[in-house]
Amino acid sequence: MTELLTPQPLLFVTDREKRLLRRIAKGKSDYAIAIEIGGTEKQITKQRLALISKLGIQSHEQLLAAATELAAWPAKCPSRTRLPPLTS
């Protein structure tokens, strides 16, 4: 019997989210990220938590792994990049 695979939805990541992901991948603090891309430490913390929800992951460790994987995407992409689902 052949099993049908359900296609995974693609994620849309904004330019700001990509900048945030790249800095998370480098291990930077929310404070340092806020200085580099603008905003406050509190705003960056909220954006980090929103990314956790958006990416459907359960911990900051998984967010770091996702950031490392997605940070390899080119910096010069259209403002809303379609990314493949994260691998577990």
N, C-alpha and C positions, 0 to 999 in steps of 0.2 A: 504494500500500500504506500503510495506517495504522499508525503506530508507537504502541505503548502506553507510556505513561510510568509508571515505577515511583514510587509515592508515597514521599516522604521521611518518616522517622520524626520524631515530635515530641520535643523535648527537655524534660526536667523540670529546672527550676532552683529550688533551695531559696531561702528568704529570705536566708540568709547569702550564698549565691552571688550573689544579686541585689545585695546591699549591696556585695560585693566588686567585682562588675562595674561598678557605678556609680562607685566610687572609682577603678578602673583607667581608666575612660573620662575621668575628670578628670585623669589623669596623676599620681596620687598614688603615692608610694613604698610598698613593702611595710611599712616601719617606720611611716609615717604611717597606713596602713590599720589596722595592728595596734593602734595607740593608739585609733583611732576606733571600731572594731567589736569590739575585744577579741582577746586572744591575743598570740602573740609574732611577731616578724618572720619567724622560721623557719616557723611554722605558716602564715602568710599566703603565703610563698613556695611551700610545699607545696600549698596550696589553689589558687594561681594555676596551678601545673603540672597539677594535677588537672583544672582547668577546660579547659586546653589539650587534654588528652586527651579529656575529655567532649564538647567541642565539635568535636573532630575537626580541629583546625587545627594548622598546622605551625610557627608562630613567634609571638613576642610581638607583632610588628606586626599579625598577623592577630587576635590576642587583643584588642589595643587597638581594632581596627576592629569586632570583634564586641561588645566592651563598649560602644562608642559606639552601636551599633545597638540593643542590648538594654537599655541604660540608659534609653531613652525609655519603657520600660514603666512603668505606674503603680506607685508605692511600695506602695500598699495593695492587694495581690493575695493570693489564697489562698496558703498557705505553700508549696505546690508548684505552680508555674505552668507550664502547657504552652506552650512557645514554638515557633513555626514554625522549620523548618530555616534555618540561616544562608544568605544568598545569597553567591555567590562573586564 
